[in-house]
Amino acid sequence: MTNPFLRFTLFILLASSALAQVNTEKFRTDDGKTGFALRAELNFTIMSGNTDFKFIGSDTRLDYSRSSGFTFLVFNSGFGSNNGKRFFGETLFHLRDVETVHEMIQIETFGQYNQNKERLLIERIIGGAGPRLRLYRTDAFQFILGTSFFYETELYDLSDSAVHPRHEEAVRFNTYLTLHLKIKENAKLMGVVYLQPSLNDWDDIRYISDLALNVNLDTSVDFSTTINMRYDSIPPDDIKKLDMTTKMGISLNF
């Protein structure tokens, strides 16, 4: 894709689209390159569980990489239609800084704001920090363990008679395992599993898993397929515990 005008036009189209939720781990660019990088992904989503609809969306991520680490901002929001009616899905902003203190050890600090109409979530704000360990790393394979603590405050669209609290605050322990595998020169497989129990109540636990296949079609164009699962042991009233999402999309890398 050598035409600058075409690339710019596609970027505007991608950046103005949206999807329901984002897994920040799969968009990391921990490849040793320095400077700014922009990724805009157009995807097609099929959802089941608390929602049953299809829509077109995008993930947009801006990175700044340096020799000591990298900082990135992810923006995600969702628009679509359900039974012929337009709806608003989710808005998410995630800012994270990763500093390398050793060849195998990095320190992460992060903050996030998001809302999700389908899960009755009016707003969620989190902030936290913790270490990230690169347990094994080659050109074709990476195995990463991350742990952190984060503070979380949530406000739900619930009535006063609801069993689930309308406003909640918690400190959660977050741990994740990530696998990056280069299948071929132009194909990569990524899997990640998050486990997030609440220190206030150990029965309150959230589980997120993501499996993604990314195929490079051109120097700046990728095709990706992602399967995501999200489990909440204590969801709000009338909200199911398990959600699954399947996505297929095209992304541009600048």
C-alpha positions in Angstrom: 0.0 0.0 0.0 2.1 2.8 -1.3 -0.5 5.5 -2.0 -0.3 8.0 1.0 -3.9 9.3 0.3 -5.3 5.8 0.4 -3.6 5.0 3.6 -4.8 8.2 5.2 -8.4 7.7 4.1 -8.4 4.1 5.4 -7.0 5.3 8.7 -9.8 7.8 9.1 -12.4 5.1 8.4 -10.9 2.7 10.8 -10.4 5.2 13.6 -14.0 6.2 13.5 -15.3 2.7 13.8 -15.7 0.7 17.1 -16.0 -2.6 18.9 -17.1 -3.8 22.3 -14.0 -4.4 24.4 -10.3 -4.6 24.1 -7.5 -6.8 25.5 -4.5 -4.5 25.8 -2.0 -7.4 26.1 -2.5 -8.5 22.5 -1.6 -5.1 21.1 1.8 -4.8 22.7 4.8 -3.8 20.5 7.7 -5.0 22.6 9.9 -5.5 19.6 12.9 -3.2 20.5 12.0 -0.6 17.9 11.9 3.1 19.0 9.6 6.0 18.1 5.9 6.3 17.5 3.7 3.6 16.1 -0.1 3.7 15.3 -2.3 0.7 14.8 -5.9 0.9 13.6 -8.0 -2.3 13.2 -11.3 -2.8 11.5 -13.1 -5.9 12.7 -16.4 -7.8 12.4 -17.8 -9.0 15.7 -20.3 -11.8 16.6 -21.4 -11.8 20.3 -23.4 -14.2 22.5 -24.2 -14.3 26.1 -25.6 -11.1 27.6 -25.7 -9.7 24.0 -26.8 -11.2 20.7 -25.9 -9.0 17.8 -23.3 -8.3 15.1 -21.5 -5.1 14.3 -18.4 -3.6 12.7 -15.8 -1.9 14.9 -12.2 -0.9 15.4 -9.3 -0.8 17.9 -7.0 2.1 17.8 -3.6 2.2 19.7 -0.8 4.7 19.8 2.6 3.6 21.0 5.8 5.5 21.9 8.7 3.1 22.3 12.2 3.9 23.7 15.2 2.0 24.8 14.0 1.7 28.4 10.5 0.7 27.6 7.3 2.0 26.0 4.0 3.9 26.7 0.8 3.3 24.9 -2.8 4.6 24.7 -5.7 2.4 23.6 -9.1 3.8 22.6 -12.1 1.7 22.0 -15.8 2.5 21.6 -18.8 0.6 20.1 -21.7 1.4 17.8 -24.0 -1.0 16.0 -27.6 -2.1 15.6 -29.7 -4.7 17.5 -33.1 -5.7 16.0 -32.9 -2.7 13.7 -32.3 -0.2 16.5 -29.0 1.7 17.0 -27.3 1.2 20.3 -24.1 2.3 22.1 -21.9 -0.5 23.4 -18.7 0.4 25.2 -16.2 3.2 25.5 -12.7 2.4 26.8 -9.5 4.4 27.3 -6.4 2.6 28.6 -3.1 4.3 29.3 -0.1 2.2 30.3 3.7 2.7 30.8 6.2 -0.2 30.8 9.7 0.4 32.1 12.5 -2.2 31.6 14.6 -2.6 34.8 16.3 -5.9 33.7 16.4 -8.1 30.6 13.7 -10.2 32.1 11.9 -7.7 34.3 9.6 -4.8 33.5 7.4 -2.6 35.7 4.0 -1.6 34.5 1.8 1.3 35.7 -1.7 1.8 34.2 -5.0 3.6 34.3 -8.3 2.9 32.6 -11.8 4.3 32.1 -14.6 2.4 30.5 -18.4 1.9 30.3 -20.6 -0.9 28.9 -24.3 -0.6 28.3 -24.8 -4.3 27.8 -23.3 -5.1 31.2 -25.2 -2.2 32.9 -21.9 -0.5 33.6 -22.2 3.3 33.7 -18.5 3.8 34.5 -15.4 1.9 35.7 -12.2 3.5 36.7 -9.0 1.6 37.6 -5.4 2.3 38.4 -2.6 0.0 39.3 1.0 -1.2 38.9 3.1 -4.4 39.1 6.0 -6.4 37.5 6.0 -8.2 34.2 8.4 -11.1 33.7 9.7 -12.2 30.3 10.3 -15.8 31.4 11.4 -17.0 28.0 12.1 -15.1 24.8 13.4 -16.0 21.3 12.7 -14.6 17.9 9.9 -17.0 17.4 8.5 -17.5 20.9 7.7 -15.5 24.0 6.3 -16.6 27.4 5.4 -13.8 29.8 4.0 -13.7 33.4 2.5 -10.4 34.7 1.2 -9.6 38.2 -0.2 -6.4 39.6 -2.6 -4.8 42.1 -5.2 -2.3 41.0 -7.9 -0.2 42.6 -11.3 -0.3 41.0 -14.5 1.7 41.3 -17.6 0.8 39.4 -21.1 2.4 39.0 -24.0 0.3 37.6 -27.3 1.2 36.1 -29.4 -0.7 38.8 -32.5 0.1 40.8 -32.4 0.6 44.6 -34.0 -2.9 45.0 -31.3 -4.7 43.1 -29.3 -7.4 45.0 -26.0 -6.3 43.4 -24.7 -2.9 44.8 -25.1 0.1 42.5 -21.6 1.4 43.4 -18.7 -0.9 44.2 -15.0 -0.3 45.2 -12.4 -3.1 45.3 -8.7 -3.8 45.2 -8.0 -6.7 42.8 -5.0 -8.9 42.3 -4.3 -9.3 38.6 -2.2 -12.0 37.1 -1.8 -13.0 33.5 0.1 -15.5 31.3 0.9 -14.6 27.7 2.2 -16.8 24.9 3.4 -15.3 21.6 4.3 -17.8 18.8 5.5 -17.0 15.3 4.1 -19.8 13.2 5.5 -18.4 9.9 7.3 -15.2 9.0 3.9 -13.6 8.3 1.7 -15.4 10.9 1.7 -15.0 14.7 -0.5 -16.7 17.3 -1.1 -15.0 20.7 -2.9 -16.5 23.8 -3.4 -14.7 27.1 -5.3 -15.6 30.3 -6.1 -13.1 33.0 -7.3 -14.0 36.6 -8.5 -11.1 38.8 -9.8 -12.0 42.3 -11.0 -9.2 44.6 -9.1 -8.9 47.8 -12.3 -7.7 49.5 -14.1 -10.9 48.6 -12.2 -13.9 47.2 -15.5 -15.3 45.9 -15.6 -12.3 43.5 -13.3 -13.3 40.7 -13.0 -12.4 37.0 -11.5 -14.5 34.3 -10.6 -13.3 30.8 -9.0 -15.3 28.0 -8.0 -14.3 24.5 -6.7 -16.3 21.5 -5.7 -14.4 18.4 -4.2 -15.2 15.0 -2.6 -12.4 13.1 -1.5 -12.8 9.5 0.5 -10.1 7.8 -0.9 -9.4 4.3 1.4 -6.5 3.4 4.1 -4.3 5.0 1.3 -2.3 6.7 -1.8 -4.5 6.5 -2.8 -7.4 8.8 -5.7 -9.8 9.0 -6.7 -11.0 12.5 -9.1 -13.5 14.1 -9.8 -13.4 17.8 -11.8 -15.5 20.3 -12.4 -13.8 23.6 -14.1 -15.2 26.8 -15.0 -13.2 29.9 -16.3 -14.6 33.2 -17.6 -12.7 36.2 -18.5 -14.8 39.2 -20.7 -12.0 40.7 -22.3 -10.1 37.9 -25.1 -7.4 38.3 -28.7 -8.5 38.4 -30.0 -10.2 35.3 -26.5 -10.2 33.7 -25.0 -13.6 32.7 -21.7 -14.7 34.2 -20.1 -15.7 30.8 -19.6 -13.7 27.6 -17.9 -14.9 24.4 -16.9 -12.8 21.4 -15.5 -13.8 18.0 -13.8 -11.1 15.9 -12.3 -11.0 12.4 -10.7 -7.8 11.2 -8.2 -5.9 9.0 -5.6 -3.6 10.6 -3.3 -0.9 9.4 0.1 -0.3 11.0 1.9 3.1 10.6 
